[in-house]
Amino acid sequence: MSITCGAYYRGKSPCEKSAVVMHLKTFPLCKSHHARFLSEMRVAHAQGQIEASRPLPTLEGARAQGDTQHVYFIKAGLRVKIGYSNHPDMRLKSIRAGHCKAPRGLDTSKAKLLATEIGGRERETELHQQFAHLREAGEWFRRSPELLSYIDSIAA
């Protein structure tokens, strides 16, 4: 019998995916809820809302544990691409080489990786929904104070 994730979607229905980690030794979470939890903890810590009694997990630590899916934020011109990849640094190189769908006229040759957070397709979808009002084309979003503030909070 497998243990299922203890998170609920907006307080309505249980996640029901298989749990991969246990928080506080009793609370099971799936990969996407675990990634979201860590991301929110980092933001709260960076804003001084909480104090960490031990270091919060890092991107490098997650890679070492085999949790390799990351949501990335790549800037090109006045736009930011929100995507996910197992290797954000390699994805940046392919975007610079022009191997991605980009808005017409956008020069991606000098694209820059702004930040990453642990998470995969589900977290990427949540972020696409959160910033939908800024969407330009596909996974490209207008660079705005709201989006840059979020990116700064996870990069801290």
Secondary structure, 3 states (H helix, E strand, C coil): CCCECCCEECCCEECCCECCEEECCCEEECHHHHHHHHHHHHHHHHCCCCCCCCCCCCHHHHHHCCCCCEEEEEEECCEEEEEEECCHHHHHHHHHCCCCCCCCCCCCCCCEEEEEEECCHHHHHHHHHHCHHHEEECCEEECCHHHHHHHHHHHC
